[in-house]
Amino acid sequence: MKDDASTQTEALAGHLLDHYAGRIARMQRPYVLGLSGLQGSGKSSLARVIKTQAEHRGWPTEVLALDDFYYSRSERETLAHQVHPLLKTRGVPGTHEIELLLSVLAALPNATEKFPVSWPRFDKGRDTRMPPSRWPRVIRPPRLVVMEGWALGLRPQLESALEDPVNELERLEDPDGRWRHWVNKQLRAYQPLWRKLDALVVLQAPNWDVIREWRSETEQGLLARGAPLAMDAVAMRRFLAHFERLSRHALATLPVLADTCVEYDTHHHVMGLSHS
């Protein structure tokens, strides 16, 4: 028997596909549907269900996860040495290989057996990319591309908003603001990618505290399965502190930029859904 969460996800996926079906059918190239949601919001699960349902409708579908395009651990260690120590931790703008993601998007409409399209898979348990032999390999153009990520659609903050630290991590480890200014500047390089989205769906959580709870629940599952680099509660708090600034910014600004906004309550139940 399916649990309530699975039933809700399937219903939401079906609604989104119904709503965008006409646009997908009219598009002469793959339709790119963006799913933006903060940590633990269920975007990856929703993307998988959308793919399954879309393919049942006869639409070849691929899912591109922003997380899969994180730089490898060694590349981030180089960034940490050259720019700022906080860049060793994956997640913030500037730790993704955006040029590669853009090149994959450009290649997918022309995928064939002779010219397959491949892209990375990131192993969060080991905090680095999987070997290329385990990367997806596509040999036919998709009808639908679902792109999912925690910061999809996010625009840079105003410079004045960067002055005051938002948490202890920023106060103690970025006292001069060098890291947060660099990250904010990198976010500008993501805007060409956002412009490739034909529609943006935002999964809107109630607040930052709820996001911390949801993400911690995810990590507890990794700990229970014995994932090599799964984080305990202290490590998780530090990890999430890297995301707090832009997560709060996303909560405040993304709903008005969304083509579809899905509002959740603290228990992850859908409380509202609106289309612009």
PETATA-V743772 format. One record per backbone hydrogen bond with DSSP energy under -0.5 kcal/mol. NH is the residue of the N-H (numbers start at 0). CO is the residue of the C=O. If there is no record, write none. Layout:
BEGIN
nh = <NH/NH>
co = <CO/CO>
END
This chain:
BEGIN
nh = <6/7/8/9/10/11/12/13/14/15/16/17/18/19/20/20/23/24/25/26/30/32/32/33/33/34/35/35/36/36/37/40/45/46/47/48/49/50/51/52/53/54/55/56/56/57/58/59/61/63/63/64/65/65/67/68/69/70/75/76/77/78/79/80/81/82/83/86/87/88/94/96/97/99/100/101/102/103/104/105/106/107/108/109/110/111/115/116/118/122/123/125/126/127/129/133/134/135/137/140/142/143/144/145/146/146/147/147/148/151/153/160/161/162/170/171/172/173/176/180/181/182/183/184/185/186/187/187/188/189/190/190/192/193/194/195/196/197/198/200/200/201/201/202/202/203/203/204/210/211/212/213/214/215/216/217/218/219/220/221/222/223/224/225/226/228/229/235/236/237/238/239/240/241/241/242/243/244/246/247/248/249/250/251/252/253/256/256/257/257/258/259/260/261/262/262/263/264/267/270/271/273/275>
co = <2/3/4/5/6/7/8/9/10/11/12/13/14/15/16/17/19/20/21/22/142/30/144/31/198/146/33/200/34/148/202/37/41/42/43/44/45/46/47/48/49/50/51/52/53/54/53/57/143/61/145/62/63/147/64/65/66/94/71/72/73/74/75/76/77/78/78/83/84/85/91/68/95/96/96/97/98/99/100/101/102/103/104/106/107/114/112/137/135/127/121/122/122/122/120/130/131/118/116/110/59/59/30/61/32/144/63/145/34/148/150/157/158/159/166/167/168/169/173/176/177/178/179/180/181/182/183/184/185/186/186/187/189/189/190/192/193/31/31/33/198/199/259/35/200/201/261/202/206/207/208/209/210/211/212/213/214/215/216/217/218/219/220/222/221/124/226/231/232/233/234/235/236/237/238/239/239/240/242/243/244/245/246/247/248/249/252/253/253/254/199/199/273/201/260/271/203/268/264/262/262/260/258>
END
